[in-house]
Each structure stands twice: as structure tokens, then as C-alpha cells.
Amino acid sequence: MATATSTTSQLLSLPDELLESIVCHLPPDAAIAFGSTSKQCNKIVYEPLVWRRHCMQGWRYWHEKHAIEDKLEQPPIRTKWRQVYSERRRIDKVCADEFEDLLASQQHRLLRIENIAKMGNDARGILQERRDDTPDDAEDVLARRYHASMILGRINRTVALDKWRRLQNSQMVSLQDVLGAFDLFAIPEGRGDLHAIDAEVSRLAEAIRRETQEFDQLSTRRKAVVVAEHLRMHNVIGNPVGEDYHALRNNYLSLILLRAPHTALPLQTAAVYCAVARKLGIDARPSNFPQHVHVVIMAPRGQSLDGAPREMNADLPTETMHLDPWHSAEEVPDTQLMTRLLQLGAPSHELDQHLGAASNSEIVQRTARNIMNSAQEARRYRSIDQPHPADDGPEIEAAWYSMLWVFMILGESDSRTAMHRRRHCLPYILPHYQQHFPEDLGLVEEIVLPMFQQEPEWEDLLRHINSARVADGNKPPPSPRDTPAAQAVQYKIGQFFMHRRYRYEGMIIGWDAQCNADAQWIQAMNVDGLARGRMQPFYNVVSGDKSVRYVAEENISLEKNREPCAALMRMAGKWFKRWDAAAGRFVSNIKDEYPDD
């Protein structure tokens, strides 16, 4: 029987290349242990290729500060991959510890959320694991899933805002990225992002090249038509099923590209077409045409659209053609477009401008206006027929929020006009972030506050931010039940109910021993007309449509024999650990505020 020493000797007699291959398949901790057995093993274990492999297998997402793509293109010896691995392990531990701390207490919760969000893609893997892999029977399953999803949303919004800020600063950023940024706000994380959009655009471009004989030898005019024919034939663009033209989902590239039915507004159809065409070497851009966006195709330098040589003369304009891929794959004659412009009342001296290409900033702002209209319509529709938003569609309040940010960031080149727009937008974006996205306090501080430096609004903004910071650092004042007034409060934090009058379901997240609203609200809601008036307990509740309401005790009817809807279950993690089916209530995670509930 071979001894351990002889086995080790036999192993070390293997060529270093083979030992290195073996070590590459060991878990990192086992590799380090193997490296401690001898100098030869230590040398092999610390080969850059070994730790590059561990880095690539260990993490899918990387913060841009690591410049991981550049490192991968260099010879392995140029990078200290063992140090890169150790740094990522350290970041993972810091992220995991911060996440546990924010679950444990409401105090400093915003600060901890920001600390994690600043890690960007370095935190994404851990957060996705907490969201997707936390078992259903975990003690705090709802809290883990909610906060992981919420921070992932915060990270995505940071990416989106960076795209729009780069656009405002005239930095290089693609049309599909600045339009895909809207998806990062409103589409649930993991169901479509910038990488998924780009991958699908690349797939479509390769399919066109593969299925079209000698595509690269075709003229630009013919290539442009072939792209439109392919996209329309595969129902990638347009609105083939006749879905509501203004449906909110028609504004989002990831839904248009990755989820059937592939319905889109003309603007997004043009954007998808341009993204695919540009992958195929075609200079395609959305047009400035009013009401209905077309595509402008530019001839290559020194050529006509039909491939003939053309004199390169600064006074000779580039030859262009127009397409309307939303309607058809056929070229649209310029004369037809000019006639339509004149019918719309466009002055003759503006015809060339409308027929020309729009800037990315103009297209983003035009999309924001479309989203504003679609979100308003979706709100009306939801309030009547659809109390709970679709699980996989755009989130209405997040869509609205993205529109506000676009108009806050992207302004006119004239500073006075830009400030006027931002000043108009400020009273809308502040309450919206406070109600729906309080975790974005740091974004308001980083982006909005500097915009108003030396403006009258600056002091109020700074006061608001400082107040929110102080509130986050303070322990919430407790509301115990050891007073006579509190003992009269019948219901508890976490109980699930149906509103007696309006028949919506909700969960209790707070209570007052008597109505604590201002006189104006009391009068507007006719509180004194209730059977028990204003002196009865009132409850802060969250309904299935995500709204926070203030409800009199007499209108609370507990639901004991069924579970809350999916929308309430998703939101519950903000205040609660899990759903206790036996007790018919959520288990509190805000004990520091309501210690006896």
C-alpha cells in the first residue's frame, strides 16, 4: 500500500504543466493548501493562469475599476491575478456583512444600501444570490429578496443615469445604450439589460448576414432594404398584432427584442433597426421627422447609395435615403416626406432639418415624452381594471421616475433654458423619489444638488438631504403598547386585511392611537363623518397597488384564510421577514419601531 509520502512524491514527479492543469481544477482554498506542501507546489499554485481561471469562474460581474477586459487581453503574467482574486473575496465579504447589517436594523439602512450600491457590479452576484437562492423557508426570506432586488435596482439606475450624463456631456455613448437605460429603471432586474439588448442586436445582425447571400457585396441601398425585410419578416419590429399603440411596454428595447409579441412604437422600431444596421456597417440614424420617426440611411464616404464612386467634396452633401420600417421595408421617397411635412404645417426652411438625423439626446427626450403619455394612460387603466401591475412588464412609477430624470439631466445647451426646465422638474422628482425610491438619496445628492449650486433652491435641497441623513442615522422612535391609548389599538403590525368600503387588500405597517393627520386631510377625507370619528386608531397601510394609505380602524377587516397577492408579497420585505400562514400575518422586521408587535 502506497504511503502518503510516496503518493506525494509520485504526484510531484509529474510535469509542471500537468500539475498546473490539476491545480486549475481545485477549489481556491484547496489550491492554497496544496501550495503550502512544497516550494514546487507553491510556485505552481501561484501561476497567474491558475488565479485568472479562479477569477473568471468565481465572478461573472466586475466593477469597471478592475478593467477586467483589458487584463484578459494582456499576457497573464502582466496581471497579479492572485491579488485580483483576493481583492474580490474581500469585497464579497464587505458586501455580505453590509447586507446582513441592513437587515438587522432600520438605523443607517440608507447608508448601508449606498455602500453596497457603490460596489456596482462587484455586488451584483451576491445580491442576485440573495434574491434568487434564498430558500422559501428562510427566517427572513421576504426581507432578503426585497432588499437584494431593491439594491440591484439602485445599481441599475446608477448605470442608466451615467449613460444620460455622458450624453449631456457630449461623450461617446450609443443610441441603444441611452434608450436601453430606460429599461434599467422600469424592467425587473435580470429580465433585460444593456448586455442582453446588445447580444440580441448582434444575433439579429449575424442572422441577416448568414441568411443573405453575399450581403457585404450589396449596395448600401440594397443592404438597408434587406435589413428592414428581415426584421419585419421575423416580427421583430412594428406592431404586427395590433396591440394598443401607446402601451407602456412598446417603449422598452429589452421587451421589444426579447419577449413576444415584439411590439414597438415607431421611434423604438427605428432605434432597433439602426442598432442592427450599424452592426452590419450601415450608417443608419433615427430622423427628426415629427409625429412618426423614420430612419435616415447615409451613403458611405466617397460612394453613392448604389455603390458608385462619388467625388468627395465638402460642398456636396452625403447622399441619403429614408425608410419607415414600422410600416414597410420599402424606401420612402423624399418627395412624399416633404409633402407630408408641408401638410403638418412645417415651414419650408425647416424641411431639411426634419428630414435629417436626430441627435441621441433628442431621441431620448422624445422617448421620455412618449413614456410620460404611456405611463399616464397605464395609471388610468390600472386604477380601473388592473389593481396589481404585471409581474414582467414595465413598473409604472419607475417608468415615470425615469422620465423625470431625463428632463432633469438632459437640457438645452442654453444654461437659462436648461435651468428653467430643471426648476420645473424639481418639485416632481423630489416627492417621487421620497415615496417610491428613498434609497436614491445619494443620487439626488450627487447629481441634482450640484445642478442648483448658486441657485435659490440649493439651500432647501441641502437641508432636505441633511435631514434625511440625520433621520437615517437615528433610531426610529419606538411605539410601545404599554400606554392606555396604545393598548386600545386593536390590530398589529403585519396583519393582512381587506378595506371594508373600498375592497382593496393591504398590510399594516404602522399605527397611531388616534388620527394623526393634519386638519386639511381630516376635512378632505371626512374623518369626522366616520362612525368612530378621529379619536379611533388609524393605521399606515400598503395596498396591492403599492400605494401607502392611512386607514381608520373601523375600515379594517382582517383576512385570515388566504395569502396576500404577489405584489404585496414582493413589497412586504421592506418591513417584514416572512409570511406566517398559520398566524395569518407578516413577521415584523421593524421591531425597533414597534417593539411589542
Secondary structure in CASP SS format (residue, H / E / C, confidence):
PFRMAT SS
TARGET T0000
AUTHOR 0000-0000-0000
METHOD secondary structure of the structure
MODEL  1
M C 1.00
A C 1.00
T C 1.00
A H 1.00
T H 1.00
S H 1.00
T H 1.00
T H 1.00
S H 1.00
Q H 1.00
L H 1.00
L H 1.00
S C 1.00
L C 1.00
P C 1.00
D H 1.00
E H 1.00
L H 1.00
L H 1.00
E H 1.00
S H 1.00
I H 1.00
V H 1.00
C H 1.00
H C 1.00
L C 1.00
P C 1.00
P H 1.00
D H 1.00
A H 1.00
A H 1.00
I H 1.00
A H 1.00
F H 1.00
G H 1.00
S C 1.00
T C 1.00
S C 1.00
K H 1.00
Q H 1.00
C H 1.00
N H 1.00
K H 1.00
I H 1.00
V H 1.00
Y C 1.00
E C 1.00
P H 1.00
L H 1.00
V H 1.00
W H 1.00
R H 1.00
R H 1.00
H H 1.00
C H 1.00
M H 1.00
Q H 1.00
G H 1.00
W C 1.00
R C 1.00
Y C 1.00
W C 1.00
H C 1.00
E H 1.00
K H 1.00
H H 1.00
A C 1.00
I H 1.00
E H 1.00
D H 1.00
K H 1.00
L H 1.00
E H 1.00
Q C 1.00
P C 1.00
P H 1.00
I H 1.00
R H 1.00
T C 1.00
K C 1.00
W H 1.00
R H 1.00
Q H 1.00
V H 1.00
Y H 1.00
S H 1.00
E H 1.00
R H 1.00
R H 1.00
R H 1.00
I H 1.00
D H 1.00
K H 1.00
V H 1.00
C H 1.00
A H 1.00
D H 1.00
E H 1.00
F H 1.00
E H 1.00
D H 1.00
L H 1.00
L H 1.00
A H 1.00
S C 1.00
Q C 1.00
Q C 1.00
H C 1.00
R H 1.00
L H 1.00
L H 1.00
R H 1.00
I H 1.00
E H 1.00
N H 1.00
I H 1.00
A H 1.00
K C 1.00
M C 1.00
G C 1.00
N H 1.00
D H 1.00
A H 1.00
R H 1.00
G H 1.00
I H 1.00
L H 1.00
Q H 1.00
E H 1.00
R H 1.00
R H 1.00
D H 1.00
D H 1.00
T C 1.00
P C 1.00
D C 1.00
D C 1.00
A C 1.00
E C 1.00
D C 1.00
V H 1.00
L H 1.00
A H 1.00
R H 1.00
R H 1.00
Y H 1.00
H H 1.00
A H 1.00
S H 1.00
M H 1.00
I H 1.00
L H 1.00
G H 1.00
R H 1.00
I H 1.00
N H 1.00
R H 1.00
T H 1.00
V H 1.00
A H 1.00
L H 1.00
D H 1.00
K H 1.00
W H 1.00
R H 1.00
R H 1.00
L H 1.00
Q H 1.00
N C 1.00
S C 1.00
Q C 1.00
M C 1.00
V C 1.00
S C 1.00
L H 1.00
Q H 1.00
D H 1.00
V H 1.00
L H 1.00
G H 1.00
A H 1.00
F H 1.00
D H 1.00
L H 1.00
F H 1.00
A H 1.00
I C 1.00
P C 1.00
E C 1.00
G C 1.00
R C 1.00
G C 1.00
D C 1.00
L H 1.00
H H 1.00
A H 1.00
I H 1.00
D H 1.00
A H 1.00
E H 1.00
V H 1.00
S H 1.00
R H 1.00
L H 1.00
A H 1.00
E H 1.00
A H 1.00
I H 1.00
R H 1.00
R H 1.00
E H 1.00
T C 1.00
Q C 1.00
E C 1.00
F H 1.00
D H 1.00
Q H 1.00
L C 1.00
S C 1.00
T H 1.00
R H 1.00
R H 1.00
K H 1.00
A H 1.00
V H 1.00
V H 1.00
V H 1.00
A H 1.00
E H 1.00
H H 1.00
L H 1.00
R H 1.00
M H 1.00
H C 1.00
N C 1.00
V C 1.00
I C 1.00
G C 1.00
N C 1.00
P C 1.00
V C 1.00
G C 1.00
E C 1.00
D C 1.00
Y C 1.00
H C 1.00
A C 1.00
L H 1.00
R H 1.00
N H 1.00
N H 1.00
Y C 1.00
L H 1.00
S H 1.00
L H 1.00
I H 1.00
L H 1.00
L H 1.00
R C 1.00
A C 1.00
P C 1.00
H C 1.00
T C 1.00
A C 1.00
L C 1.00
P H 1.00
L H 1.00
Q H 1.00
T H 1.00
A H 1.00
A H 1.00
V H 1.00
Y H 1.00
C H 1.00
A H 1.00
V H 1.00
A H 1.00
R H 1.00
K H 1.00
L C 1.00
G C 1.00
I C 1.00
D E 1.00
A E 1.00
R E 1.00
P E 1.00
S E 1.00
N C 1.00
F C 1.00
P C 1.00
Q C 1.00
H C 1.00
V C 1.00
H C 1.00
V E 1.00
V E 1.00
I E 1.00
M E 1.00
A C 1.00
P C 1.00
R C 1.00
G C 1.00
Q E 1.00
S C 1.00
L C 1.00
D C 1.00
G C 1.00
A C 1.00
P E 1.00
R C 1.00
E C 1.00
M C 1.00
N C 1.00
A C 1.00
D C 1.00
L C 1.00
P C 1.00
T C 1.00
E C 1.00
T E 1.00
M E 1.00
H E 1.00
L E 1.00
D C 1.00
P C 1.00
W C 1.00
H C 1.00
S C 1.00
A C 1.00
E C 1.00
E E 1.00
V E 1.00
P C 1.00
D H 1.00
T H 1.00
Q H 1.00
L H 1.00
M H 1.00
T H 1.00
R H 1.00
L H 1.00
L H 1.00
Q H 1.00
L C 1.00
G C 1.00
A C 1.00
P C 1.00
S H 1.00
H H 1.00
E H 1.00
L H 1.00
D H 1.00
Q H 1.00
H H 1.00
L H 1.00
G C 1.00
A E 1.00
A C 1.00
S C 1.00
N H 1.00
S H 1.00
E H 1.00
I H 1.00
V H 1.00
Q H 1.00
R H 1.00
T H 1.00
A H 1.00
R H 1.00
N H 1.00
I H 1.00
M H 1.00
N H 1.00
S H 1.00
A H 1.00
Q H 1.00
E H 1.00
A H 1.00
R H 1.00
R H 1.00
Y H 1.00
R H 1.00
S H 1.00
I H 1.00
D H 1.00
Q C 1.00
P C 1.00
H C 1.00
P C 1.00
A C 1.00
D C 1.00
D C 1.00
G C 1.00
P C 1.00
E C 1.00
I H 1.00
E H 1.00
A H 1.00
A H 1.00
W H 1.00
Y H 1.00
S H 1.00
M H 1.00
L H 1.00
W H 1.00
V H 1.00
F H 1.00
M H 1.00
I H 1.00
L C 1.00
G C 1.00
E C 1.00
S C 1.00
D C 1.00
S H 1.00
R H 1.00
T H 1.00
A H 1.00
M H 1.00
H H 1.00
R H 1.00
R H 1.00
R H 1.00
H H 1.00
C H 1.00
L H 1.00
P H 1.00
Y H 1.00
I H 1.00
L H 1.00
P H 1.00
H H 1.00
Y H 1.00
Q H 1.00
Q H 1.00
H H 1.00
F C 1.00
P H 1.00
E H 1.00
D H 1.00
L H 1.00
G H 1.00
L H 1.00
V H 1.00
E H 1.00
E H 1.00
I H 1.00
V H 1.00
L H 1.00
P H 1.00
M H 1.00
F C 1.00
Q C 1.00
Q C 1.00
E C 1.00
P C 1.00
E H 1.00
W H 1.00
E H 1.00
D H 1.00
L H 1.00
L H 1.00
R H 1.00
H H 1.00
I H 1.00
N H 1.00
S H 1.00
A H 1.00
R H 1.00
V H 1.00
A H 1.00
D H 1.00
G H 1.00
N C 1.00
K C 1.00
P C 1.00
P C 1.00
P C 1.00
S C 1.00
P C 1.00
R C 1.00
D C 1.00
T C 1.00
P H 1.00
A H 1.00
A H 1.00
Q H 1.00
A C 1.00
V C 1.00
Q C 1.00
Y C 1.00
K C 1.00
I C 1.00
G C 1.00
Q E 1.00
F E 1.00
F E 1.00
M E 1.00
H E 1.00
R C 1.00
R C 1.00
Y C 1.00
R C 1.00
Y C 1.00
E E 1.00
G E 1.00
M E 1.00
I E 1.00
I E 1.00
G E 1.00
W E 1.00
D E 1.00
A C 1.00
Q C 1.00
C C 1.00
N C 1.00
A C 1.00
D C 1.00
A H 1.00
Q H 1.00
W H 1.00
I H 1.00
Q H 1.00
A H 1.00
M C 1.00
N C 1.00
V H 1.00
D H 1.00
G H 1.00
L C 1.00
A C 1.00
R C 1.00
G H 1.00
R H 1.00
M H 1.00
Q C 1.00
P C 1.00
F E 1.00
Y E 1.00
N E 1.00
V E 1.00
V E 1.00
S E 1.00
G C 1.00
D C 1.00
K C 1.00
S C 1.00
V E 1.00
R E 1.00
Y E 1.00
V E 1.00
A E 1.00
E H 1.00
E H 1.00
N H 1.00
I E 1.00
S E 1.00
L E 1.00
E C 1.00
K C 1.00
N C 1.00
R C 1.00
E C 1.00
P C 1.00
C C 1.00
A H 1.00
A H 1.00
L H 1.00
M H 1.00
R H 1.00
M H 1.00
A H 1.00
G C 1.00
K C 1.00
W C 1.00
F E 1.00
K E 1.00
R E 1.00
W E 1.00
D E 1.00
A C 1.00
A C 1.00
A C 1.00
G C 1.00
R E 1.00
F E 1.00
V E 1.00
S E 1.00
N C 1.00
I C 1.00
K C 1.00
D C 1.00
E C 1.00
Y C 1.00
P C 1.00
D C 1.00
D C 1.00
END
